[in-house]
């Protein structure tokens, strides 16, 4: 039984290595991918949610009705 496991294990490792290489997982990359920053032109500080946050108002409608 042990004579069967060694060749099967070697075959599985070889097929796995070949498939990973063919898929491009084992190829060294020249440089790591760079993240691109995008600046948004909208101002989030003018929204109703930002006003409630700055003035410490609750944000749930039931909480707004319960406060006197």
SVG drawing of the C-alpha trace seen along z (x, -y; Angstrom):
<svg xmlns="http://www.w3.org/2000/svg" viewBox="-42 -72 53 74">
<polyline fill="none" stroke="black" stroke-width="0.4" points="0.0,0.0 2.9,-2.4 4.3,-1.8 1.1,-3.3 1.1,-6.5 4.6,-7.7 4.0,-7.9 0.5,-9.2 1.7,-12.0 4.5,-12.9 2.1,-13.0 -0.3,-15.2 2.5,-17.6 3.7,-17.7 0.2,-18.4 -0.5,-21.0 2.8,-22.8 2.2,-22.7 -1.3,-24.0 -0.2,-26.8 2.6,-27.8 0.2,-27.7 -2.3,-29.9 0.4,-32.5 0.6,-32.1 4.3,-31.2 5.6,-33.8 7.6,-36.6 6.2,-40.0 8.4,-42.9 6.7,-45.2 3.8,-44.9 0.5,-46.4 0.0,-50.0 -3.2,-51.3 -4.6,-54.4 -6.1,-57.0 -9.1,-58.9 -10.2,-62.2 -13.9,-62.9 -15.1,-66.3 -18.2,-66.2 -18.2,-67.6 -19.6,-65.2 -19.6,-67.8 -22.7,-69.5 -25.0,-66.6 -27.9,-66.2 -26.1,-63.2 -22.9,-65.3 -25.1,-68.1 -26.7,-65.6 -23.2,-64.2 -21.8,-67.7 -24.8,-68.7 -25.1,-65.4 -28.6,-64.7 -29.9,-61.2 -30.1,-59.6 -33.1,-57.2 -36.6,-58.5 -38.0,-56.9 -35.3,-58.5 -36.1,-61.9 -39.7,-61.6 -39.0,-60.5 -36.7,-63.4 -38.3,-66.5"/>
</svg>
